[in-house]
């Protein structure tokens, strides 16, 4: 199978621990594009900060498409066109936040490049800035006067099991709820995942999911790795994601994306 599109998750996959894309990874992507393949980023991050970071990483000529918000939006760089899919009703978001009132958690809601939170510090604002997100403290209940694409619950790692247990007790038939990081738990419309975003993108550009090669490391990559033609798991990833992959590569710190492309795709 000759793949027409390569898709990579960011955190824990294409990015190293310093949150940068190595020159080794960029060179492998460049070679793939020279062989006629397109390249896309698929991330749980919002679209606008990703677009800013692509410039910072000097990847403007390498990235053709972006799937942001776990597939809730897709962006075609050549057309400068964005599509958004599926939101959660504001009243439901309020109900979800109510379930965690007695826990030491923070809530996030995104709007373009802004990360709205219920509480924060100089340290959290500085960390948000590293992701090119402008963190602002506000009344999140007031922001829920309209549907939103995503709600994130941020907690300490030792509290994550409790956050997940309460999410299960909510028994939300229209929401998907999952860990995306040891400290982050997300609520999205259950139709939103990276695979659904990819299906929309593939339909737009006239290819099939079988013609897609994807890299990922953790739970929000599961559907994508399962449904594409070839899903590759990062060795630093979680075991639930390994179960959905067709192959594995070395870790993100070892430039696992480039290693796999060079060894199995570009050398053919």
C-alpha positions in Angstrom: 0.0 0.0 0.0 1.3 3.4 -1.0 0.0 5.9 1.6 -1.2 9.3 0.5 -1.5 11.0 3.9 0.7 10.8 7.0 -1.0 12.0 10.2 0.8 12.6 13.5 -0.4 13.4 17.0 1.7 16.1 18.7 2.3 15.6 22.4 4.2 12.4 23.2 4.4 11.7 19.4 5.9 14.2 17.0 7.0 16.6 19.8 9.9 15.8 22.1 9.9 16.5 25.9 10.8 20.2 25.2 7.7 20.5 23.1 9.6 21.0 19.8 9.8 19.1 16.5 13.3 17.8 16.0 15.1 18.5 12.7 15.3 14.7 12.2 11.5 14.4 12.3 11.1 17.4 10.0 13.6 16.0 7.5 11.7 12.7 7.3 8.4 14.5 6.7 10.1 16.5 4.0 11.3 13.3 2.3 7.8 11.9 2.5 6.3 14.9 0.9 8.9 14.7 -1.9 7.6 11.2 -2.5 4.1 12.6 -3.0 2.6 12.2 0.4 0.7 14.9 2.3 1.2 15.6 6.0 -1.3 16.4 8.7 -1.2 17.1 12.5 -4.0 15.7 14.6 -4.1 17.0 18.2 -6.4 17.7 21.1 -5.2 21.2 21.1 -7.3 24.1 19.7 -6.6 25.1 16.1 -5.3 28.6 16.5 -2.5 27.8 18.9 -1.4 24.9 16.6 -1.2 27.3 13.6 1.0 29.7 15.6 3.3 26.8 16.7 3.7 25.5 13.2 5.4 28.8 12.4 7.5 28.6 15.5 8.6 25.1 14.6 9.4 26.3 11.0 6.9 23.7 9.5 4.8 26.0 7.4 5.9 24.2 4.2 5.5 20.8 5.7 2.0 20.8 7.2 -0.9 20.5 4.7 -3.8 19.9 7.1 -4.5 20.3 10.8 -7.1 18.4 12.9 -7.7 20.3 16.1 -9.8 19.7 19.2 -9.4 15.9 18.7 -11.0 16.0 15.3 -13.6 18.6 16.2 -12.3 20.9 13.5 -10.2 20.5 10.4 -8.1 23.0 8.6 -6.9 23.0 4.9 -3.8 25.1 4.7 -3.7 25.5 1.0 -7.4 26.7 0.9 -7.1 28.6 4.3 -10.4 26.9 5.1 -11.7 25.6 8.5 -14.6 23.3 9.3 -16.0 22.7 12.7 -18.0 19.6 13.9 -20.2 18.9 16.9 -20.5 20.8 20.2 -21.8 20.2 23.7 -24.8 22.2 25.0 -23.9 24.8 27.6 -26.4 23.6 30.2 -24.8 20.1 30.0 -21.3 21.7 30.5 -22.6 23.4 33.7 -24.0 20.1 34.9 -20.6 18.4 34.4 -18.8 21.1 36.3 -21.2 20.9 39.2 -20.1 17.3 39.7 -16.6 18.4 40.6 -17.3 21.4 42.9 -15.8 19.7 45.9 -12.6 18.7 44.2 -9.4 20.8 43.7 -9.7 20.9 39.9 -9.5 23.6 37.2 -11.8 23.8 34.2 -10.8 24.9 30.7 -12.9 26.1 27.8 -11.3 27.3 24.6 -12.2 30.0 22.2 -9.8 30.6 19.3 -6.4 31.3 21.0 -7.9 31.9 24.4 -7.9 29.3 27.2 -10.6 30.4 29.7 -10.3 28.9 33.2 -12.0 29.2 36.5 -8.8 29.8 38.4 -5.1 30.3 37.7 -1.8 31.7 38.7 1.2 33.3 37.0 2.7 29.8 36.7 -0.4 28.4 34.9 -0.5 31.5 32.6 3.2 31.0 31.8 2.6 27.3 31.0 -0.3 28.2 28.7 1.8 30.7 26.9 4.2 27.8 26.0 1.3 26.3 24.0 0.6 29.7 22.4 -2.6 29.9 24.5 -3.8 33.1 26.3 -5.1 32.0 29.7 -7.8 34.1 31.2 -9.7 33.7 34.4 -13.4 34.1 34.0 -16.8 32.9 35.0 -17.1 29.7 33.0 -20.8 29.3 33.8 -21.3 32.6 32.0 -19.4 31.3 29.0 -21.8 28.3 28.8 -24.4 30.6 27.3 -23.7 28.8 24.0 -22.5 25.4 22.9 -18.8 24.6 23.2 -16.6 22.1 21.5 -14.8 20.8 24.6 -14.5 21.0 28.4 -11.3 20.0 30.1 -10.9 19.1 33.8 -7.4 19.6 35.1 -6.3 17.8 38.2 -3.3 16.4 40.1 -2.3 12.9 38.8 -3.4 11.3 42.1 -6.9 12.7 41.7 -7.4 11.4 38.1 -9.0 8.1 39.1 -11.7 10.0 41.0 -12.3 12.5 38.2 -12.8 9.5 35.8 -15.1 7.7 38.3 -17.3 10.7 38.5 -17.4 11.1 34.8 -18.6 7.4 34.5 -21.3 8.1 37.1 -22.7 10.9 35.0 -23.6 8.3 32.4 -23.7 10.9 29.6 -25.1 9.3 26.5 -24.0 12.2 24.2 -20.5 12.8 25.5 -17.2 11.0 25.3 -15.0 11.4 28.3 -11.3 10.4 28.4 -7.9 11.1 29.8 -5.6 13.0 27.3 -2.7 13.5 29.7 -1.9 12.4 33.3 -3.5 15.6 34.5 -6.1 16.4 31.9 -9.6 14.8 31.4 -11.8 15.9 28.5 -15.5 16.0 27.6 -16.5 16.2 24.0 -19.4 15.3 21.8 -19.2 11.5 21.5 -19.1 11.8 17.7 -15.8 13.7 18.0 -12.5 11.8 17.8 -9.5 12.0 15.5 -10.9 9.2 13.3 -14.1 11.1 12.6 -12.2 14.2 11.8 -10.0 12.2 9.5 -13.0 10.7 7.7 -14.2 14.3 7.0 -10.8 15.3 5.7 -10.4 12.2 3.6 -13.7 12.8 2.0 -12.7 16.4 1.3 -9.4 15.5 -0.4 -10.6 12.4 -2.2 -8.7 9.6 -0.5 -9.8 6.6 1.7 -8.9 5.9 5.3 -6.9 2.9 4.0 -4.5 5.3 2.4 -3.6 7.0 5.7 -0.7 6.2 7.9 -1.0 7.6 11.5 1.2 8.0 14.6 -0.1 8.3 18.2 0.7 7.5 21.8 -2.4 7.7 24.0 -6.1 7.2 24.4 -7.3 10.0 22.3 -5.5 8.4 19.4 -7.1 5.0 19.7 -9.9 5.4 17.1 -7.5 7.0 14.6 -4.9 4.2 14.9 -7.6 1.6 14.6 -9.4 3.0 11.6 -6.5 4.2 9.3 -4.8 1.9 6.9 -1.7 1.7 9.2 -1.6 2.9 12.8 1.8 3.2 14.6 2.1 3.4 18.4 4.9 5.2 20.1 6.8 3.1 22.6 6.4 5.8 25.3 2.6 5.5 24.9 -0.2 3.9 26.9 -1.0 0.2 26.6 -4.7 0.7 25.7 -3.5 2.6 22.6 -0.9 -0.2 21.7 -3.9 -2.6 21.4 -5.3 -0.5 18.6 -2.1 -0.1 16.5 -0.8 -2.2 13.7 2.9 -1.5 14.5 5.1 0.3 17.0 8.1 2.6 16.8 10.6 4.0 19.3 9.8 6.8 21.6 9.1 10.4 20.9 12.4 11.4 22.5 14.2 9.1 20.0 12.4 10.7 17.0 10.2 7.7 16.6 8.1 9.2 13.8 11.2 9.7 11.7 12.7 6.3 12.6 9.6 4.5 11.4 9.2 6.5 8.2 12.8 6.0 7.3 12.8 2.3 8.1 9.4 1.2 6.7 8.0 3.9 4.3 10.7 6.0 2.7 13.1 3.1 2.1 10.6 1.2 -0.1 
